[in-house]
Amino acid sequence: MSTTPSASTHQNTHQNAHQEAGPQAAMSARTRQRRTAAASVVGSILEWYDFFLFGASAAIVFNKVFFPNVSPFAATLASFATFGLGFAVRPVGGLVLAHLGDRIGRRPVLILTVVLMGAGTLAIGFLPTYHQIGIWAPVLLVLCRMMQGFGVGAELGGAYVMSTEAAKAEKRGFYGSLPGAGEFIGVVIASGAVAAVSTLPEDDFLGWGWRIPFLASALVVIIALVIRNAAPETEQFEATRDSGKREKLPVLATVKSRPKAIALLIGSGCATAIASYAIQGYLPSYLTNQLGLSSGTSVLGITIASAISILTIPLAGALSDRVGRKPVMIGDAVAITRVITVRPAGAARSRNPSASTCSWPAGRTAILRPLSRSPR
């Protein structure tokens, strides 16, 4: 009797193998998407942990420990000037690291951004004060801030690229919004840390307590590195790399091919950035220094608003999958205009502005700001 398998046996075996491979392939795709999403979110958490920590500290700490030899007003200006230097470096970091991301891959560059941001933040926690080393204290603070800014330049944009490239076309709005939600997880963690240490007696807080949140960032960095190291490279980048059709200067090629779209995105991003940074960076300083409220009270409003944003940002991303990106972006523009003009002007005219009145922009932004965090 012949033992040669029949044609029908071959067909059944092939069908069984295909049926077994299908769920495995589907599970592999889901796992890839989820790992990529987690890697995108964790970097955004670190970025905005660093951002809010520096902004809040510039308002209530750095003006006293790094610039004590000038008037309180000048010290506050100097602190925020240091804060602003990070923004000056960000475009440079964005261009350099974006180029590397298109040449060597998304994952290695996003690992590098975590290292740069984390190293800058951790180093601030160890900096000596002005009373200890004089002018070198603010100089070192500036260098740490520039390191942060260089890494941040490619962090959020890279996270958006990575998460949207890994998502299915019909869910790119939702997955692309997750790094935006990660931003406000970072703000909640940072504001909670600042609020906790600000309850210390003032001498203890200014002496050593303010350093704790900066040193604690090491834990966030370790978690981010572990998750990003386990994340796969995006399939779109792998396909481009394997095709051998990569541009030598990808950033320049993109600017030449789509200048109008890039200009529109930069313009729309500026409006959102001004509103967010003014509220999260300057509002704690205004409430503390101008209205005489405690630093804990000023931080609490930001914490609540950011916690709401964690939930509403993915909803805005999912909405953009259903109605399109453009309507969501228009809604964002209208909302941001109202947030930064209508009520703040009334608060400024009030002779006795309350904490709730001045915290109103943060609360309103928690509801309306998510519109800007959907992919564009």
N, C-alpha and C positions, 0 to 999 in steps of 0.2 A: 504494500500500500504506500502510495506516495505521501510524503510529509510536507510537500511544498504548499505554502499557504495559498488559499484561493484569492481571487481579486476582491471578492466581497469581504474577506477577512482583512485585507489591507485597507479597504475603505472604512470598515468599522473601527479599526485601530486608529486611523487618521482622524475620524470624527470624534472618538473618545479623547484623543490627545488634544484636539482643538477645543473641546468642551472644558477640559481641565485647565488648559492654558488661558482660556478667556477670562475667568474670574481672577486668576493670578495676575494677568496683565492689567485688568481693571483695578485690582487692589494696588498693584505697583504704581499705577498712574495716580490713584488717590493718595497713596502714601507720599509720592513725590510732591504733589500739590500741597499737601498739609505741611510737610517739612519745609518746603520753600516759603510758605506763608508764615510759619513760625520763625524762620530765620529772618524774614523781612520785618516782622513785628518787633522782635527782641532788640534789634539795633535801633529802631525808632524809640523804644522805651529808654534806652541808654542815652540817646541824643537829647531827648527832652528832659530827662532827669538832670543831665549836665546843664542844659539851657536854663531851666527854672532855678536850679540850685545856684548858678552863678548870678542870675538876675536878681533873685531874692537877697542873696548875700551882698551884692553890690549896693542894694538899697539900705540894708540894715547892719552890715558888718564891715565890708571892705572900706567904706568911707571913714571908719573909725580906727581900723587896725593897720591899714596900708597908707592912708592919707591923713594922719592926725595933725599935721603941722599947718593946715590951712583951715579956713572957715568951714562950717558944716555944709554950706551951699556949694562951695568950691570942691569940697571932698566928695559930695554926691555927684557933681559933674565929672570929676576925675574917675570915679568908680564906673559910671555909665560910659565914659569914653573908652575905658578898658574893655567894657562889655561890647561896645561897638566895634572895636578892632577885630573881634572874631568875625563879624559880618564882612569886614573889608577883605579878609583872607578867604572867606568861603567861596567866592567865584573862582579864585585861583585853584583851590583844592578841588572844586567841582570839575573844572576843565581838565586838570591833570589826571585825576582819578577816573573821570568818565572815559578819557582816552584809554587808560589802562583796562578799564572794564570791558571796552569793546575789543581790546587786543588780547588780553589774557583770560578774561572771564569775569562774570559777576561775583561769584563766590569769593575768590581770593581778594578782590578789592574790598568787598564788604567786610571781610575779616580784618583787613588793614584799617578800615575806618573805625572799627571797634577799638583796635589797639591804640590808635591816635587819640580818639576821644577819651578813652579810659585812662591813658597815661597822663593826659593833661589834667583831668579832674582829680586823679589820685595825687598828683604832684602838688596841687593847690592845698590839699589837706596837710602837707608837710612843710609848707612855706613858712619861713620865719617872718615876723612882723617888722614894721618900720622901726619900732623901738629897739629891735635886736640887730638889724643890719643896715638900717637907714634906707637910702634911695634904692638899693638893690632889691628890696622887698617888692615895691611896685613894678620894677623892671622884670623880675622873675614872674610876677603875676601876669604881666602882658605876654611874656613868652608862652606861658601855659595856655593862656586864652587863644593865642594864635595857633597853637597846636590843635586845640579843640576845634577851632574854626576851619582849619585845613581839612580835618577828618569829616566834619559835619557837611562840608561842601558837597560831598558825593553820597552821604548817607541816605537821606530821605529819598532823593531822586533815584538812587540805585535800588533802594528797597521797593519803590513803586515799580520800577522796571522789572525787577526779579519776580515780584508777586503777580504782575499782570501777564508776563510771558509764560508763567507756569499755569495760569488759569485757563479754563475753557472760555471760548469767545462770549458765550451767553452769561458768564459769571465774572467777567473781568472787572466790572464796576464794584462788585462786592469784595472780591479778593484784593483789588487795587486799593480799596479804602482801609484795609486792615492796618497797614503801617500808620495811617492817620489816627486810628484808634490807639495804636501803640504809643503815639506821641503823648496822649493824655493819661495813659497808664503811668508813663514816666513822670508826668507832672503831679499826679496824685501821690506817687511814692515820694517824690522830692518834697512836695509841699507838706506832706505828713511828717517827713523827717525834720524839716525846718521848724514846723509848728511844735514838734516834740522838744527839740533842743532849746527853742526860744522860751520855754517855760522855766529854764534854769535861771538862777540869779544872774543879773546882768554881768557882773565881774566874771563869773564862771563861763557864761555864754560867750563873751568876747575873748576870754582867755584861752579856752580849749573846746567849749561845747560846739561852736560853729564848724569845727573841723570834722566832727563825727560823720555827718552826711557825705562829705567828700571822700573820706576814707572808706566808708561803707560801699561806695561805688565799685570797689574791687569785686564785690560779690556779683553785682550785675554784669560786670565785664566777663567774669569767668563763665557765668551761665550763657551769655551771648556768644562767647567763643566756642563753647561746647556745641550749642545748637547750630551755629553757622558752619562749623566744621563738618557736621553730619548732614548738612543740606546738600542736595545734588545741584549740579550746574543746570541752567535752564536748557530745555530742548532746542529752543530757537537759537541760542548762542552756539550750541554744539553743531547744529545743522549748518550754520554760517561758517563756523570754523572748518568743518569737514569739507565744505564746498570749495574752500580756498579762495573765496571772493571777498575777503575782508578788506576794508579800506585802510590805507596807510595812515590817513588822518581822518578818522570817522567823524569827529566833531565838526571839522571844517566842511566835510562833505555834506553833513546834515544842514548846516547853516546855509550853504549855497543852494541846496535843493528845496528847502522849506523856510525861507526867511520870514515870510508873513506869519506863518503858524507859530514860529518861535517867538516873534515879537508879541503876538497876542497872548501867548502863555506867560511870558515874562510880565507883561502888564497886568494880567489878571492875578498873577501870583503876588505882585507887589501890594495890591489892595488888601488881600487877606493877611499878608505878612505884617503890614503896618498895624492892622487892627489887633492881631493876636499878640504881637510883641509889645505893643503899647499897653494892652490890658494886663498881660502876664508879667511883663518886665517892669513897667513904670507904675502900675496901679498900687502894688505893695508900698513903694516908696512914697507915693502921694498920700495914701491913707495914713501911713506912719508919721511922716515928717510934716505934712501940711495940716492934717486933721487931728493928729495926736492920738490916733488909735494904736492899740498894741500890735506888735508884729504878728502875733498869733491870730488876731481877728482879721487882719488884712489878708493873711494867707488862707484862712478858712474859706472865704468866698471863692477864691481861685480853685481850691480843692473840690468844692461842691460842683462848680461849673464843669471842671474837667472830668469828674466822675460821671456826670450826665453825658458828656461828649463821647465817652467810651462806648456807650450804648447807641447813641444816635448816629455816629459816623458810619458804621456798617449799614444802617438803615438807609442813609443817603446814598451810599454806594450801590445798594440793591435797587434803589429808586432809579438811579441813572441807567441801570440795565434795562429797565422797563420803559422809561420815557426818553432816554437819550442823555448825552452829556451836556449838550448846549442849554436845554431848559434848566437843568440843575445849576449850571454856572451862572446863568442870568439871575436865578433866584438868590444865589450867593452874593452877587454884586449888589443887589437891592438890599439884602439883609445887612451886609457889612456897612453900607452907607448909613443906614439907620442907626446901627449900633454905635458908630463912632462920632455921630454928629448930633442926634436929637437929644437924648437924655444927658450925655455928658455936659452939653452946653448949659442945660438947666441946672445941673449940679454945681457947675462952676459959678453960676449967678447967685446961688443960694448962700445966704449968710451963715447958716448953720446946717451944712449938709450932713446928713446922717450916714452911718456906715452902710445901711441898706441902699440908700440912694446912690452912693458912690460905687457900691459893688454891683449895681444893676447891670452895667455893660458886660461884666463877666458872666452873669447869669443868662442874659439874653444871648450872648455869644455861644453859650453851651448848647442852645437850641438851634441857632441859625448857622453857626460856624461849620457844622458837619457838611453843609452843601459844598464847601470849597475843598473837602477832602476826598471827593469822588474823583476818579481818573478823568483827565481832560483830553 
